[in-house]
Amino acid sequence: TSFLVHGDSVSAGELPEAKKVDHWYFISGVDVEVAASGARSVVTLGDSITDGHGATTNGNDRWPDVLAERLRSNPRTRDVGVLNHGIGGNRLLLDGLGPNALARFSSDVIAQTGVRYLIVLEGINDIGTLARDHEVPQSEHDALVRHMIGAYEQMIVRAHAHGIKTIGATILPFAGSGYYHPDDTSEHDRQAVNQWIRARGHFDMVVDLDKVTRDPQHPDRLLPAYDSGDHLHPSPAGYRAMGNAFPITLFVMKDK
């Protein structure tokens, strides 16, 4: 929640006339000075599922929040901060609500303070928008998968050039969504991309969030308990399961 008032209220102890809005208009990030040397950070790059649509307003229960809580509670990782760079509607390849992931990679990943790890959970909007309004030929589906994989490869190379370890997260299921209307071809695209993410030799590490959140009886859908209700975004319980899926050992320095 943001609080808006007229005039200069910087020194005010309270803002009784403030208007509350569920948006952040003026702050995109905060750097915190810490006494500990060698503090590290992990960037979570993604879309509304990372930004936290479906989470509790002001509840800090998005999956990056859950991960941050776990890191703080472990003596070996309490020096690791989590930088949430999720943007609702974001895509890997094309601009939408904000620049695409490749276009913002330098500012939102490389330029961040102390970044040592990158988690990429991005691509569901690329798949969903391709055939959202009308059917497209198979050649366009094939091209999308190739281009998405190429985008991941670029991210990995650019991150490694700056000493950043990459963690790939598989794309969540979204069948039944009213926002997107995936057919079997779109689901095939998701499976093809996830197969590449899971394969050895690409990301340094992989966390299979598809497996964590899917319904075993209907693997193209979110588990009902993890579904916010729109069949696209997880519920707070789903976000907690996602945040708990990342092994803390991924972020432990070898000398600790």
C-alpha positions in Angstrom: 0.0 0.0 0.0 1.2 3.5 -0.8 -0.1 6.7 1.0 -0.6 9.9 -1.0 -1.0 13.4 0.5 -0.8 16.9 -0.9 2.2 19.1 -0.2 5.4 18.5 1.7 4.7 16.0 4.5 8.2 14.5 4.8 8.6 15.5 8.5 5.0 14.5 9.5 4.8 11.8 12.1 1.3 10.7 10.9 -0.7 11.1 7.7 -4.3 11.0 8.8 -5.7 12.4 5.5 -3.6 10.2 3.3 -5.2 8.3 0.4 -4.4 4.6 0.2 -3.7 3.0 -3.1 -2.5 -0.6 -3.9 0.3 0.5 -6.2 3.9 1.7 -5.9 4.3 4.9 -8.0 7.6 6.4 -7.0 10.0 3.7 -5.6 11.3 0.9 -7.8 13.9 -0.3 -5.2 15.7 0.3 -2.0 19.4 -0.2 -1.2 20.1 -0.9 2.4 23.5 -0.3 4.0 24.6 -3.2 6.3 27.5 -3.5 8.7 28.4 -7.0 7.5 30.9 -7.2 4.8 30.3 -9.3 1.7 26.5 -9.1 1.8 24.9 -10.7 -1.2 21.7 -10.5 -3.1 19.5 -12.7 -5.3 17.3 -11.2 -8.0 14.0 -12.8 -8.8 13.2 -11.9 -12.4 9.6 -12.5 -13.4 6.0 -11.4 -14.1 2.9 -11.1 -11.9 3.5 -14.5 -10.3 6.8 -13.0 -8.9 5.3 -9.6 -8.3 2.7 -11.4 -6.2 -0.8 -11.2 -7.8 -3.0 -13.3 -5.7 -0.9 -12.9 -2.5 -2.3 -11.2 0.6 -2.3 -7.4 0.3 0.4 -6.1 2.7 0.9 -9.7 3.9 4.4 -10.1 2.5 3.6 -13.7 1.5 4.7 -13.7 -2.1 7.1 -16.5 -3.0 10.2 -14.1 -2.9 9.0 -13.0 0.6 8.9 -16.6 1.7 12.4 -17.2 0.3 13.7 -14.1 2.0 12.2 -15.1 5.3 14.0 -18.5 5.1 17.3 -16.9 4.1 17.1 -14.5 7.1 16.4 -17.3 9.6 19.4 -19.3 8.6 22.8 -18.2 10.0 24.6 -19.2 6.9 22.4 -17.1 4.6 21.2 -14.2 6.7 23.5 -12.0 4.6 21.5 -12.7 1.4 18.9 -10.2 0.4 16.1 -10.9 -2.1 15.4 -8.3 -4.8 11.9 -8.8 -6.2 12.0 -7.7 -9.9 8.6 -9.1 -10.9 6.4 -7.0 -13.2 2.8 -7.8 -13.8 2.3 -8.8 -17.5 6.0 -9.0 -18.2 7.3 -11.1 -21.0 10.7 -12.5 -22.1 10.5 -11.3 -25.6 8.1 -8.4 -26.2 7.3 -5.3 -24.2 4.0 -5.0 -22.5 3.5 -3.7 -19.0 7.0 -2.4 -18.9 10.0 -3.5 -20.9 10.6 -7.1 -21.7 12.9 -9.2 -19.5 15.9 -9.0 -21.9 15.5 -5.2 -22.3 15.6 -4.7 -18.5 18.2 -7.3 -17.8 21.1 -4.8 -17.4 19.2 -2.5 -15.0 17.2 -5.0 -13.0 19.9 -7.7 -12.7 23.4 -6.7 -13.6 23.3 -3.3 -12.0 21.8 -4.5 -8.7 23.9 -4.2 -5.5 25.8 -7.3 -4.5 23.9 -9.6 -6.9 25.3 -13.1 -6.8 22.3 -15.2 -7.8 19.5 -14.9 -10.4 16.2 -16.7 -10.3 14.3 -16.6 -13.7 10.6 -17.4 -13.6 9.4 -15.9 -16.8 7.6 -16.9 -20.0 4.0 -17.7 -19.1 2.8 -14.5 -20.7 4.8 -15.1 -23.9 3.0 -18.5 -24.3 -0.4 -17.2 -23.2 -0.4 -14.1 -25.5 0.6 -16.0 -28.6 -2.8 -17.6 -29.1 -4.9 -15.6 -26.7 -7.2 -14.0 -29.3 -6.9 -16.3 -32.3 -5.3 -19.5 -33.4 -1.8 -19.3 -35.0 0.0 -21.8 -37.2 2.3 -24.4 -35.7 5.3 -22.6 -37.2 4.6 -19.6 -34.8 4.5 -21.9 -31.8 7.8 -23.5 -32.9 9.4 -20.1 -33.4 8.2 -18.9 -29.9 9.8 -21.9 -28.2 13.1 -21.3 -30.0 13.1 -17.6 -29.2 12.2 -18.2 -25.6 15.1 -20.6 -25.3 17.3 -18.1 -27.0 16.3 -15.5 -24.4 17.2 -17.8 -21.5 20.5 -18.6 -23.1 21.3 -14.8 -23.4 20.4 -14.3 -19.8 22.7 -17.2 -18.7 25.6 -15.9 -20.7 25.2 -12.3 -19.5 24.8 -13.3 -15.9 27.9 -15.6 -16.0 29.9 -12.7 -17.5 29.3 -10.9 -14.2 29.8 -13.8 -11.9 26.1 -14.4 -11.2 24.8 -17.9 -10.7 21.6 -18.7 -12.6 18.6 -20.6 -11.2 15.9 -21.6 -13.7 12.4 -22.1 -12.5 9.9 -24.0 -14.7 6.8 -22.3 -15.9 3.6 -23.0 -13.9 0.5 -24.7 -15.4 -2.4 -22.4 -16.3 -5.1 -24.4 -18.0 -8.6 -23.2 -17.2 -7.4 -19.6 -17.0 -9.9 -17.0 -18.1 -7.1 -14.6 -19.0 -5.5 -17.0 -21.4 -7.1 -19.9 -23.2 -4.4 -22.4 -23.8 -5.1 -25.3 -26.1 -3.1 -28.4 -26.5 -0.6 -26.6 -28.6 0.1 -23.9 -26.0 0.5 -26.6 -23.4 2.9 -28.3 -25.7 4.9 -25.1 -25.8 5.0 -24.9 -22.0 6.2 -28.5 -21.8 8.9 -27.9 -24.5 10.2 -24.9 -22.7 10.1 -26.6 -19.3 12.0 -29.6 -20.7 14.8 -27.3 -21.9 14.9 -25.5 -18.5 15.1 -28.9 -16.7 17.9 -30.2 -18.9 21.5 -30.3 -17.6 24.0 -27.8 -18.9 21.8 -24.8 -19.2 21.0 -23.0 -15.9 23.4 -23.6 -13.1 20.5 -24.9 -10.9 16.9 -25.7 -11.6 13.9 -25.5 -9.2 10.8 -27.3 -10.7 8.0 -25.0 -9.7 5.8 -26.7 -12.3 6.0 -29.9 -10.3 5.6 -28.1 -7.0 2.3 -26.4 -8.0 0.6 -28.7 -10.5 -2.4 -30.9 -9.8 -1.1 -34.5 -10.1 -4.5 -35.6 -11.5 -4.6 -32.7 -14.0 -0.9 -31.7 -14.6 -1.9 -28.8 -16.9 -3.6 -27.1 -14.0 -2.6 -25.6 -10.6 -3.4 -27.7 -7.6 -6.7 -26.4 -6.3 -5.2 -25.5 -2.9 -2.5 -23.5 -4.6 -4.9 -21.7 -7.0 -5.9 -18.1 -6.3 -9.1 -18.8 -8.2 -8.1 -17.5 -11.6 -6.2 -20.7 -12.5 -3.2 -18.6 -13.4 -1.8 -17.0 -10.2 -1.1 -19.1 -7.1 -2.8 -18.5 -3.8 -0.8 -17.6 -0.6 -0.5 -21.3 0.1 0.8 -21.8 -3.4 3.3 -19.0 -3.0 4.5 -20.5 0.2 5.1 -23.8 -1.4 7.1 -22.1 -4.2 9.2 -20.1 -1.7 9.9 -23.3 0.2 11.0 -25.2 -2.9 14.3 -23.5 -3.2 17.0 -25.4 -1.2 18.8 -23.0 1.1 22.1 -24.8 0.2 21.9 -23.0 -3.2 22.8 -19.8 -1.4 25.4 -21.0 1.1 29.0 -19.9 0.5 31.4 -22.8 0.4 33.4 -21.4 3.3 30.4 -21.2 5.6 
